[in-house]
Amino acid sequence: MASQTIQAAETSKEEDFQTGEVLTIVGGHFVHDTFSAFLSPLLPLIIERLSLSLTLAGSLQAFMQLPSLLTPFIGHMADRVSVRYFVIIAPAVTATLMSLLGLASNYATLVIILLATGASVACFHAPAPAMIGRISGSQVGKGMSFFMAGGELGRTLGPLLVIWAITTLTLDGYYQIMVIGWVTSFILYLRLRRIPARGSTPKDLKAILPTMWRLFWPILIFIFFRAFLLVPPSIFLPTYMNLKGSSLLLSAGALSIWELAGVGGALTGGILSDRMGRKIILLVGLASAIILTIVFLNVSGWLLAPVLLALGFVSLSGTPVLFAIVQEHLPDNRAVGSGIFIAMNFLARPLAIVVIGLLGDNFGLDTAYFWGAIISIGAIPAIYFLPELKRT
C-alpha cells in the first residue's frame, strides 16, 4: 500500500507543471540567448570595419549555426546520460565568446569565434528543451512557450545590451560584460545540479524510425520555407534600418521591438496550441506573418513600430508549437528529437541567408524581404501533413 502511494505521488509529480524548475531553465535560456543575439546588431560595425559584403556578413550567422549539426548526437547522448552541466556551463561560454567579437581583427577570427559559440549553443539547446518537456507534465505546449519566451526575451535585450556596452565601453572593450554569463552559470549550478537531464530508458532509435520519419519530413519542409520569412528581420533588420538612415541605436531598437513582440508570440503560441490545436496556430501565425511582411515594406515613420510588433508576434509564435509536437511524439527520446529539430533549422537557414544576402546585394533589401515572404508560402502545405497526437 505504501509503495502504491509513493508511486502515485511520483506519477502525480510527473504530470504536474513544475514551475520553479521550469523558470530556472527559462532564466538560463534568457541570459544565454541575450549574448547569442549580439551578432546581428554588430553587423553594421563589422561590415564597416572589415569592408564585408552583405553576403559575407550574412554568412557569419551560418558559421555560428554550423555546429547545430551536432545537436542530434548531443541529444542522443543526453537521452542516455545526464548532461545537465552542458546546460549549466553554456551561458558562461557563450557570453565569453560573443563578448570577444569586438576584438576580432579579421574575417577568419570571427569565423573561429562563431564556430565555437555555435558549439556552445548546440550543447545548451539540445538537452534544455528535453528537460523542460519532462518537467512540464501534460502541459508541454505551456512549457515550450515559457522556454521559447525566455529565449526571445534574451534576443530582445541582447541588441540593446551590446549597443549600450560598445557605447559605454567601446567595441574593443565591451568584453567586460561576459561576467554576466559566468554569474548565471553559477546560479544554474546551484539550482540544477541535482535535477536529472535525462528521463526513463530511451527507446532504440531503430524502433522509432517510422515515427521520426512521419514527424520530421513535414517539419523540415515547413522550417525550410519559413526560414525565408524569418531570416530578413532576424539577420538583416538592423542593417536594413541603418541603410534607410536610422542611427545604430534605432536600428538595434527595431530588432528589439521585433524580438520583444516575439516574446509574446512564443509565450502565447504554445499555450493556445494546447487548447486550440497545433496546426491551426501554425497556419494562422505563418499566414499573418507573410501579410505583415508586405505591409512592413510599405509603411514608414511611427507606423513601423506597431507593424514590427505585430510581425514579431506572429512570426515567432510557431517555434514552441513545433517543439511541443516533437516532444509529444518522442516522449522517450526527447533530447534527440530536440537535437534533430535544431539541426533541421541549421540545414534550412544557411541557404535562406545566402539567398536573402544575394538578393540584398543585387536588388536591395526591400526586394529580399518581399521575395522571402513569397517563398515562405511553400511552408503552408507542410502543416497539413504534420502528425496528430491522439489525446485521451
BELKAKA-V565518 format. One record per helix or strand of 2 or more residues. SS is the DSSP state (H for helix, E for strand). FROM is the first residue (numbers start at 1). TO is the last residue. If there is no record, write none. Layout:
ss->SS from->FROM to->TO
ss->SS from->FROM to->TO
This chain:
ss->H from->2 to->15
ss->H from->19 to->36
ss->H from->38 to->50
ss->H from->54 to->78
ss->H from->84 to->98
ss->H from->101 to->103
ss->H from->107 to->134
ss->H from->140 to->169
ss->H from->174 to->192
ss->H from->205 to->243
ss->H from->248 to->276
ss->H from->278 to->296
ss->H from->303 to->315
ss->H from->319 to->329
ss->H from->334 to->363
ss->H from->365 to->384
